[in-house]
């Protein structure tokens, strides 16, 4: 019998637990933690149910937190011998979690590095140290261009394949009131969402640059290519021909979901929530290429790891659970429920998935995607937000603002790697 409960733990946060009642005397209970995202919770509930059916002696309890509180809760719980036995973390946090002794390497006999190297997409190898993996993802992400089918039809434009076509389509879908205020934007904009990834790994590379050198320890975008990419990006919301505005309806994804934006660049994880948005008729296509066909994309992922809290029979149960949530079956369920892409080509590159009208553009984007290795993703993202604010609010030139951002980010990297 399956029981779904919602409770408040001693930690003072809302949790959701998915458990199956067991009469087995030797039942083992382990905890799984992730940050709250509705589709992710739904997917994990299904995976836990499936795992429990195959392993009736193991109970998995899931707890989730708001994203803003997640890292703090994890860091406080594990050293106290509480919290998760298996934890989800952003790939860019791996070094911090390992150095803080919050997680332990995966057992090499169960997760041999050579097998993982062969079976998973290459980006996953960032989770490897020597001949041992620390963590593995169920899914990976890339970016694509969402578009509002109704607004495109009204404007008489088609989904763009090039950047030039994207700007033309955005202009056609932009609307203003009698006072010149934007009432509908052709495309969303905002470094707080996914645009900082698009600018770094997409636009800069499409302009012939490379955003970082020396395995992402050296900033390399204060260049002609970086400036060209920034000027291209800011041209969307500066000048008389602006087709969008920073802060339009507060969040870019909110504007698109409300039907007030013609296009929106986002990750495959957005599919689940868009599918639940009533009245929104949308499609998706690959990120636009340059006129000569150059494409570039960004890929990231969340991984699962076994914490240092897991010992003895809980450790053994955690290993079994890790095996299942990184299996082909789990990856397909995650794709169908969340929209995030399978971490294995054996699942992602099936004809059904790679040619799917919704998932296909994201999956094909993995072929030309790059994964940024962050020292402090939130701090590095904030520098991009401030870079744009200096241009829009202080009327600073893109060249000067770019130079300030590059210097500040290099300082973050230097301090991080010096430790």
One Martini backbone bead per residue (centre of mass of N, CA, C, O) as a GRO file, in nm:
protein
  419
    1UNK     BB    1   0.095   0.036   0.023
    2UNK     BB    2   0.047   0.372  -0.047
    3UNK     BB    3   0.200   0.664   0.111
    4UNK     BB    4   0.119   1.013   0.123
    5UNK     BB    5   0.304   1.266   0.292
    6UNK     BB    6   0.273   1.573   0.493
    7UNK     BB    7   0.532   1.746   0.672
    8UNK     BB    8   0.695   1.871   0.971
    9UNK     BB    9   0.995   1.916   1.063
   10UNK     BB   10   1.235   2.010   1.290
   11UNK     BB   11   1.354   2.213   1.069
   12UNK     BB   12   1.100   2.387   0.959
   13UNK     BB   13   0.989   2.230   0.695
   14UNK     BB   14   0.863   2.141   0.410
   15UNK     BB   15   0.742   1.809   0.329
   16UNK     BB   16   0.779   1.511   0.123
   17UNK     BB   17   0.651   1.180   0.154
   18UNK     BB   18   0.746   0.857   0.015
   19UNK     BB   19   0.578   0.563   0.118
   20UNK     BB   20   0.591   0.213   0.210
   21UNK     BB   21   0.442  -0.014   0.376
   22UNK     BB   22   0.598  -0.244   0.612
   23UNK     BB   23   0.652  -0.584   0.754
   24UNK     BB   24   0.942  -0.590   0.753
   25UNK     BB   25   1.191  -0.636   0.987
   26UNK     BB   26   1.445  -0.533   0.777
   27UNK     BB   27   1.382  -0.249   0.728
   28UNK     BB   28   1.498   0.031   0.535
   29UNK     BB   29   1.570   0.382   0.589
   30UNK     BB   30   1.581   0.654   0.360
   31UNK     BB   31   1.700   0.973   0.244
   32UNK     BB   32   1.570   1.226   0.018
   33UNK     BB   33   1.705   1.524  -0.141
   34UNK     BB   34   1.545   1.826  -0.273
   35UNK     BB   35   1.442   2.069  -0.454
   36UNK     BB   36   1.174   2.267  -0.530
   37UNK     BB   37   0.992   2.112  -0.805
   38UNK     BB   38   0.713   1.992  -0.909
   39UNK     BB   39   0.807   1.788  -1.132
   40UNK     BB   40   1.032   1.658  -0.961
   41UNK     BB   41   0.855   1.543  -0.741
   42UNK     BB   42   0.680   1.366  -0.919
   43UNK     BB   43   0.908   1.192  -1.036
   44UNK     BB   44   1.021   1.085  -0.763
   45UNK     BB   45   0.771   0.943  -0.669
   46UNK     BB   46   0.778   0.732  -0.896
   47UNK     BB   47   1.061   0.616  -0.840
   48UNK     BB   48   1.008   0.528  -0.550
   49UNK     BB   49   0.782   0.335  -0.613
   50UNK     BB   50   0.940   0.148  -0.800
   51UNK     BB   51   1.167   0.076  -0.603
   52UNK     BB   52   0.987  -0.046  -0.380
   53UNK     BB   53   0.869  -0.280  -0.548
   54UNK     BB   54   1.174  -0.406  -0.585
   55UNK     BB   55   1.232  -0.301  -0.261
   56UNK     BB   56   1.062  -0.388   0.022
   57UNK     BB   57   1.318  -0.327   0.235
   58UNK     BB   58   1.293  -0.022   0.120
   59UNK     BB   59   1.272   0.313   0.239
   60UNK     BB   60   1.178   0.624   0.084
   61UNK     BB   61   1.236   0.963   0.183
   62UNK     BB   62   1.110   1.275   0.085
   63UNK     BB   63   1.276   1.598   0.070
   64UNK     BB   64   1.190   1.951   0.039
   65UNK     BB   65   1.310   2.275  -0.080
   66UNK     BB   66   1.373   2.571  -0.124
   67UNK     BB   67   1.622   2.689  -0.310
   68UNK     BB   68   1.732   2.914  -0.109
   69UNK     BB   69   1.763   2.678   0.137
   70UNK     BB   70   1.909   2.418   0.054
   71UNK     BB   71   2.219   2.439   0.120
   72UNK     BB   72   2.188   2.506   0.418
   73UNK     BB   73   2.042   2.246   0.508
   74UNK     BB   74   2.254   2.044   0.420
   75UNK     BB   75   2.502   2.164   0.577
   76UNK     BB   76   2.359   2.118   0.863
   77UNK     BB   77   2.266   1.814   0.872
   78UNK     BB   78   2.503   1.612   0.811
   79UNK     BB   79   2.707   1.682   1.048
   80UNK     BB   80   2.457   1.593   1.254
   81UNK     BB   81   2.334   1.315   1.135
   82UNK     BB   82   2.135   1.424   0.924
   83UNK     BB   83   1.922   1.369   0.675
   84UNK     BB   84   2.058   1.263   0.394
   85UNK     BB   85   2.170   0.984   0.189
   86UNK     BB   86   2.048   1.122  -0.064
   87UNK     BB   87   2.160   1.384  -0.291
   88UNK     BB   88   2.090   1.683  -0.452
   89UNK     BB   89   2.309   1.852  -0.695
   90UNK     BB   90   2.487   2.079  -0.838
   91UNK     BB   91   2.757   2.045  -1.033
   92UNK     BB   92   2.900   2.318  -0.917
   93UNK     BB   93   2.909   2.189  -0.603
   94UNK     BB   94   3.099   1.947  -0.568
   95UNK     BB   95   3.357   2.056  -0.432
   96UNK     BB   96   3.217   2.163  -0.179
   97UNK     BB   97   3.098   1.889  -0.080
   98UNK     BB   98   3.363   1.732  -0.064
   99UNK     BB   99   3.529   1.927   0.122
  100UNK     BB  100   3.288   1.911   0.350
  101UNK     BB  101   3.198   1.610   0.379
  102UNK     BB  102   2.895   1.538   0.251
  103UNK     BB  103   3.030   1.336   0.052
  104UNK     BB  104   3.078   1.024  -0.129
  105UNK     BB  105   3.202   0.804  -0.312
  106UNK     BB  106   3.143   0.587  -0.542
  107UNK     BB  107   3.142   0.265  -0.591
  108UNK     BB  108   3.353   0.110  -0.816
  109UNK     BB  109   3.205  -0.170  -0.850
  110UNK     BB  110   2.919  -0.034  -0.929
  111UNK     BB  111   3.076   0.245  -1.057
  112UNK     BB  112   3.249   0.225  -1.316
  113UNK     BB  113   3.419   0.451  -1.495
  114UNK     BB  114   3.431   0.319  -1.778
  115UNK     BB  115   3.126   0.277  -1.804
  116UNK     BB  116   3.034   0.568  -1.768
  117UNK     BB  117   3.197   0.691  -2.000
  118UNK     BB  118   3.036   0.519  -2.216
  119UNK     BB  119   2.713   0.570  -2.125
  120UNK     BB  120   2.759   0.872  -2.096
  121UNK     BB  121   2.772   1.181  -2.125
  122UNK     BB  122   3.067   1.361  -2.115
  123UNK     BB  123   2.988   1.584  -1.898
  124UNK     BB  124   2.993   1.382  -1.648
  125UNK     BB  125   3.316   1.378  -1.602
  126UNK     BB  126   3.314   1.611  -1.384
  127UNK     BB  127   3.249   1.378  -1.150
  128UNK     BB  128   3.550   1.295  -1.175
  129UNK     BB  129   3.816   1.123  -0.978
  130UNK     BB  130   3.999   0.958  -1.149
  131UNK     BB  131   3.845   0.630  -1.084
  132UNK     BB  132   3.606   0.816  -0.954
  133UNK     BB  133   3.279   0.878  -0.860
  134UNK     BB  134   3.060   1.113  -0.692
  135UNK     BB  135   2.838   1.150  -0.925
  136UNK     BB  136   2.496   1.138  -1.075
  137UNK     BB  137   2.270   1.168  -1.329
  138UNK     BB  138   1.949   1.156  -1.469
  139UNK     BB  139   1.985   1.449  -1.593
  140UNK     BB  140   1.991   1.694  -1.850
  141UNK     BB  141   2.071   2.018  -2.002
  142UNK     BB  142   1.924   2.261  -2.223
  143UNK     BB  143   1.866   2.493  -2.476
  144UNK     BB  144   1.582   2.687  -2.603
  145UNK     BB  145   1.314   2.805  -2.818
  146UNK     BB  146   1.037   2.951  -2.724
  147UNK     BB  147   0.695   2.971  -2.865
  148UNK     BB  148   0.415   3.157  -2.966
  149UNK     BB  149   0.182   3.058  -3.184
  150UNK     BB  150  -0.029   3.288  -3.183
  151UNK     BB  151   0.164   3.532  -3.216
  152UNK     BB  152   0.291   3.437  -3.480
  153UNK     BB  153   0.035   3.428  -3.646
  154UNK     BB  154  -0.044   3.727  -3.610
  155UNK     BB  155   0.250   3.828  -3.733
  156UNK     BB  156   0.353   3.636  -3.972
  157UNK     BB  157   0.551   3.417  -3.840
  158UNK     BB  158   0.831   3.211  -3.789
  159UNK     BB  159   1.032   3.000  -3.669
  160UNK     BB  160   1.351   3.048  -3.599
  161UNK     BB  161   1.703   2.977  -3.721
  162UNK     BB  162   1.808   3.267  -3.680
  163UNK     BB  163   1.900   3.559  -3.542
  164UNK     BB  164   1.775   3.744  -3.754
  165UNK     BB  165   1.492   3.608  -3.741
  166UNK     BB  166   1.443   3.659  -3.442
  167UNK     BB  167   1.440   3.971  -3.454
  168UNK     BB  168   1.210   3.993  -3.660
  169UNK     BB  169   0.997   3.844  -3.491
  170UNK     BB  170   1.009   4.024  -3.242
  171UNK     BB  171   0.920   4.286  -3.381
  172UNK     BB  172   0.641   4.174  -3.481
  173UNK     BB  173   0.547   4.105  -3.160
  174UNK     BB  174   0.562   4.393  -3.074
  175UNK     BB  175   0.397   4.601  -2.820
  176UNK     BB  176   0.228   4.925  -2.784
  177UNK     BB  177   0.115   5.195  -2.653
  178UNK     BB  178   0.041   5.529  -2.681
  179UNK     BB  179   0.309   5.585  -2.483
  180UNK     BB  180   0.525   5.339  -2.556
  181UNK     BB  181   0.453   5.098  -2.394
  182UNK     BB  182   0.498   4.784  -2.313
  183UNK     BB  183   0.266   4.495  -2.372
  184UNK     BB  184   0.456   4.328  -2.577
  185UNK     BB  185   0.700   4.089  -2.629
  186UNK     BB  186   0.912   3.925  -2.848
  187UNK     BB  187   1.122   3.884  -2.605
  188UNK     BB  188   1.291   3.781  -2.354
  189UNK     BB  189   1.475   3.920  -2.057
  190UNK     BB  190   1.742   3.794  -1.836
  191UNK     BB  191   2.006   3.708  -1.622
  192UNK     BB  192   1.832   3.553  -1.398
  193UNK     BB  193   1.802   3.336  -1.586
  194UNK     BB  194   1.934   3.199  -1.895
  195UNK     BB  195   2.105   3.431  -2.036
  196UNK     BB  196   2.391   3.388  -1.916
  197UNK     BB  197   2.433   3.124  -2.071
  198UNK     BB  198   2.379   3.219  -2.357
  199UNK     BB  199   2.603   3.429  -2.364
  200UNK     BB  200   2.848   3.258  -2.297
  201UNK     BB  201   2.792   2.970  -2.471
  202UNK     BB  202   2.665   3.111  -2.722
  203UNK     BB  203   2.729   3.404  -2.834
  204UNK     BB  204   3.035   3.407  -2.800
  205UNK     BB  205   3.091   3.156  -2.978
  206UNK     BB  206   2.939   3.273  -3.233
  207UNK     BB  207   3.170   3.514  -3.236
  208UNK     BB  208   3.453   3.337  -3.183
  209UNK     BB  209   3.469   3.270  -2.885
  210UNK     BB  210   3.596   3.223  -2.536
  211UNK     BB  211   3.500   3.263  -2.211
  212UNK     BB  212   3.723   3.046  -2.123
  213UNK     BB  213   4.019   2.932  -1.963
  214UNK     BB  214   4.173   2.687  -1.810
  215UNK     BB  215   3.923   2.533  -1.707
  216UNK     BB  216   3.761   2.795  -1.600
  217UNK     BB  217   3.994   3.006  -1.460
  218UNK     BB  218   3.975   3.210  -1.717
  219UNK     BB  219   3.887   3.502  -1.831
  220UNK     BB  220   3.765   3.560  -2.202
  221UNK     BB  221   3.534   3.815  -2.267
  222UNK     BB  222   3.731   4.072  -2.296
  223UNK     BB  223   3.643   4.097  -2.613
  224UNK     BB  224   3.530   4.117  -2.923
  225UNK     BB  225   3.329   3.882  -2.889
  226UNK     BB  226   3.206   3.969  -2.619
  227UNK     BB  227   3.105   4.246  -2.716
  228UNK     BB  228   2.930   4.151  -2.949
  229UNK     BB  229   2.742   3.981  -2.770
  230UNK     BB  230   2.646   4.213  -2.586
  231UNK     BB  231   2.534   4.401  -2.806
  232UNK     BB  232   2.330   4.201  -2.911
  233UNK     BB  233   2.171   4.161  -2.651
  234UNK     BB  234   2.111   4.471  -2.574
  235UNK     BB  235   1.949   4.539  -2.841
  236UNK     BB  236   1.671   4.427  -2.737
  237UNK     BB  237   1.656   4.680  -2.486
  238UNK     BB  238   1.773   4.907  -2.677
  239UNK     BB  239   1.639   5.157  -2.810
  240UNK     BB  240   1.389   5.207  -3.049
  241UNK     BB  241   1.400   4.875  -3.131
  242UNK     BB  242   1.289   4.747  -2.893
  243UNK     BB  243   1.166   4.398  -2.792
  244UNK     BB  244   1.226   4.459  -2.483
  245UNK     BB  245   1.247   4.410  -2.112
  246UNK     BB  246   1.372   4.446  -1.819
  247UNK     BB  247   1.122   4.320  -1.602
  248UNK     BB  248   0.898   4.205  -1.757
  249UNK     BB  249   0.691   4.076  -1.538
  250UNK     BB  250   0.973   4.027  -1.374
  251UNK     BB  251   0.964   3.740  -1.533
  252UNK     BB  252   1.022   3.577  -1.815
  253UNK     BB  253   0.841   3.320  -1.771
  254UNK     BB  254   0.584   3.481  -1.697
  255UNK     BB  255   0.540   3.620  -1.968
  256UNK     BB  256   0.507   3.364  -2.134
  257UNK     BB  257   0.276   3.226  -1.970
  258UNK     BB  258   0.085   3.491  -2.021
  259UNK     BB  259   0.115   3.573  -2.337
  260UNK     BB  260   0.348   3.838  -2.351
  261UNK     BB  261   0.548   3.648  -2.524
  262UNK     BB  262   0.691   3.522  -2.811
  263UNK     BB  263   0.975   3.457  -2.664
  264UNK     BB  264   1.188   3.195  -2.497
  265UNK     BB  265   1.471   3.124  -2.309
  266UNK     BB  266   1.521   2.780  -2.205
  267UNK     BB  267   1.483   2.498  -2.037
  268UNK     BB  268   1.364   2.173  -2.028
  269UNK     BB  269   1.233   2.210  -1.735
  270UNK     BB  270   0.981   2.395  -1.844
  271UNK     BB  271   0.776   2.196  -1.969
  272UNK     BB  272   0.598   2.107  -1.732
  273UNK     BB  273   0.471   2.392  -1.669
  274UNK     BB  274   0.363   2.455  -1.956
  275UNK     BB  275   0.165   2.210  -1.971
  276UNK     BB  276  -0.009   2.360  -1.721
  277UNK     BB  277  -0.082   2.602  -1.910
  278UNK     BB  278  -0.350   2.763  -1.976
  279UNK     BB  279  -0.389   2.866  -2.317
  280UNK     BB  280  -0.101   2.769  -2.406
  281UNK     BB  281   0.052   2.793  -2.727
  282UNK     BB  282   0.340   2.596  -2.794
  283UNK     BB  283   0.686   2.593  -2.895
  284UNK     BB  284   1.003   2.444  -3.019
  285UNK     BB  285   1.348   2.540  -3.077
  286UNK     BB  286   1.640   2.589  -3.165
  287UNK     BB  287   1.886   2.769  -3.133
  288UNK     BB  288   1.998   3.017  -3.302
  289UNK     BB  289   2.183   3.082  -3.569
  290UNK     BB  290   2.393   3.190  -3.767
  291UNK     BB  291   2.431   3.271  -4.094
  292UNK     BB  292   2.661   3.023  -4.111
  293UNK     BB  293   2.549   2.798  -3.883
  294UNK     BB  294   2.629   2.863  -3.599
  295UNK     BB  295   2.641   2.673  -3.298
  296UNK     BB  296   2.527   2.707  -2.948
  297UNK     BB  297   2.538   2.578  -2.607
  298UNK     BB  298   2.396   2.486  -2.290
  299UNK     BB  299   2.500   2.269  -2.015
  300UNK     BB  300   2.339   2.094  -1.745
  301UNK     BB  301   2.325   1.957  -1.398
  302UNK     BB  302   2.193   1.723  -1.178
  303UNK     BB  303   2.291   1.537  -0.896
  304UNK     BB  304   2.366   1.230  -0.733
  305UNK     BB  305   2.445   1.150  -0.384
  306UNK     BB  306   2.631   1.016  -0.127
  307UNK     BB  307   2.643   1.053   0.195
  308UNK     BB  308   2.816   1.054   0.507
  309UNK     BB  309   2.569   0.940   0.666
  310UNK     BB  310   2.594   0.682   0.511
  311UNK     BB  311   2.567   0.362   0.670
  312UNK     BB  312   2.575   0.051   0.612
  313UNK     BB  313   2.259  -0.027   0.530
  314UNK     BB  314   2.216   0.260   0.416
  315UNK     BB  315   2.435   0.250   0.207
  316UNK     BB  316   2.333   0.005   0.046
  317UNK     BB  317   2.059   0.140  -0.020
  318UNK     BB  318   2.177   0.387  -0.166
  319UNK     BB  319   2.312   0.235  -0.396
  320UNK     BB  320   2.053   0.112  -0.512
  321UNK     BB  321   1.913   0.382  -0.565
  322UNK     BB  322   2.126   0.494  -0.758
  323UNK     BB  323   2.094   0.278  -0.974
  324UNK     BB  324   1.800   0.351  -1.047
  325UNK     BB  325   1.817   0.678  -1.093
  326UNK     BB  326   2.045   0.589  -1.338
  327UNK     BB  327   1.853   0.460  -1.524
  328UNK     BB  328   1.678   0.427  -1.806
  329UNK     BB  329   1.397   0.432  -1.681
  330UNK     BB  330   1.433   0.692  -1.513
  331UNK     BB  331   1.499   0.883  -1.753
  332UNK     BB  332   1.226   0.859  -1.898
  333UNK     BB  333   1.049   0.957  -1.668
  334UNK     BB  334   1.186   1.235  -1.640
  335UNK     BB  335   1.125   1.332  -1.922
  336UNK     BB  336   0.808   1.301  -1.914
  337UNK     BB  337   0.775   1.488  -1.646
  338UNK     BB  338   1.003   1.733  -1.675
  339UNK     BB  339   1.209   1.750  -1.953
  340UNK     BB  340   1.462   1.629  -1.892
  341UNK     BB  341   1.750   1.488  -2.005
  342UNK     BB  342   1.909   1.226  -2.075
  343UNK     BB  343   2.235   1.101  -1.967
  344UNK     BB  344   2.188   0.893  -2.202
  345UNK     BB  345   2.203   0.796  -2.527
  346UNK     BB  346   2.019   0.539  -2.506
  347UNK     BB  347   1.775   0.746  -2.454
  348UNK     BB  348   1.805   1.025  -2.605
  349UNK     BB  349   1.883   0.883  -2.910
  350UNK     BB  350   1.626   0.806  -2.983
  351UNK     BB  351   1.400   0.851  -3.221
  352UNK     BB  352   1.167   0.948  -3.040
  353UNK     BB  353   1.332   1.172  -2.885
  354UNK     BB  354   1.507   1.329  -3.107
  355UNK     BB  355   1.218   1.376  -3.285
  356UNK     BB  356   1.077   1.534  -3.092
  357UNK     BB  357   0.907   1.831  -3.083
  358UNK     BB  358   1.003   1.899  -2.785
  359UNK     BB  359   1.280   1.742  -2.712
  360UNK     BB  360   1.465   1.749  -2.964
  361UNK     BB  361   1.604   2.035  -2.949
  362UNK     BB  362   1.757   1.966  -2.685
  363UNK     BB  363   1.904   1.708  -2.770
  364UNK     BB  364   2.050   1.833  -3.016
  365UNK     BB  365   2.199   2.054  -2.840
  366UNK     BB  366   2.416   1.863  -2.706
  367UNK     BB  367   2.618   1.850  -2.953
  368UNK     BB  368   2.677   2.194  -2.894
  369UNK     BB  369   2.755   2.188  -2.590
  370UNK     BB  370   2.841   2.371  -2.289
  371UNK     BB  371   3.006   2.351  -1.963
  372UNK     BB  372   3.009   2.536  -1.693
  373UNK     BB  373   3.259   2.606  -1.449
  374UNK     BB  374   3.180   2.682  -1.133
  375UNK     BB  375   3.248   2.847  -0.833
  376UNK     BB  376   2.992   3.073  -0.824
  377UNK     BB  377   2.704   3.095  -0.968
  378UNK     BB  378   2.551   3.330  -0.826
  379UNK     BB  379   2.784   3.537  -0.841
  380UNK     BB  380   2.830   3.521  -1.151
  381UNK     BB  381   2.545   3.603  -1.229
  382UNK     BB  382   2.534   3.881  -1.086
  383UNK     BB  383   2.745   4.014  -1.273
  384UNK     BB  384   2.555   4.009  -1.521
  385UNK     BB  385   2.334   4.181  -1.406
  386UNK     BB  386   2.517   4.432  -1.352
  387UNK     BB  387   2.614   4.473  -1.639
  388UNK     BB  388   2.331   4.552  -1.748
  389UNK     BB  389   2.257   4.779  -1.545
  390UNK     BB  390   2.479   4.980  -1.633
  391UNK     BB  391   2.355   5.017  -1.917
  392UNK     BB  392   2.043   5.083  -1.842
  393UNK     BB  393   2.085   5.284  -1.574
  394UNK     BB  394   2.391   5.434  -1.642
  395UNK     BB  395   2.489   5.449  -1.944
  396UNK     BB  396   2.696   5.243  -2.002
  397UNK     BB  397   2.918   5.098  -2.176
  398UNK     BB  398   2.968   4.783  -2.278
  399UNK     BB  399   3.278   4.785  -2.253
  400UNK     BB  400   3.299   4.881  -1.957
  401UNK     BB  401   3.112   4.671  -1.825
  402UNK     BB  402   3.267   4.423  -1.917
  403UNK     BB  403   3.535   4.483  -1.771
  404UNK     BB  404   3.420   4.473  -1.485
  405UNK     BB  405   3.312   4.183  -1.491
  406UNK     BB  406   3.579   4.037  -1.555
  407UNK     BB  407   3.736   4.128  -1.306
  408UNK     BB  408   3.537   4.018  -1.090
  409UNK     BB  409   3.540   3.720  -1.183
  410UNK     BB  410   3.842   3.668  -1.153
  411UNK     BB  411   3.843   3.704  -0.849
  412UNK     BB  412   3.665   3.464  -0.782
  413UNK     BB  413   3.848   3.249  -0.912
  414UNK     BB  414   4.110   3.306  -0.759
  415UNK     BB  415   3.995   3.252  -0.473
  416UNK     BB  416   3.895   2.968  -0.517
  417UNK     BB  417   4.166   2.829  -0.636
  418UNK     BB  418   4.352   2.909  -0.394
  419UNK     BB  419   4.192   2.693  -0.200
   0.00000   0.00000   0.00000
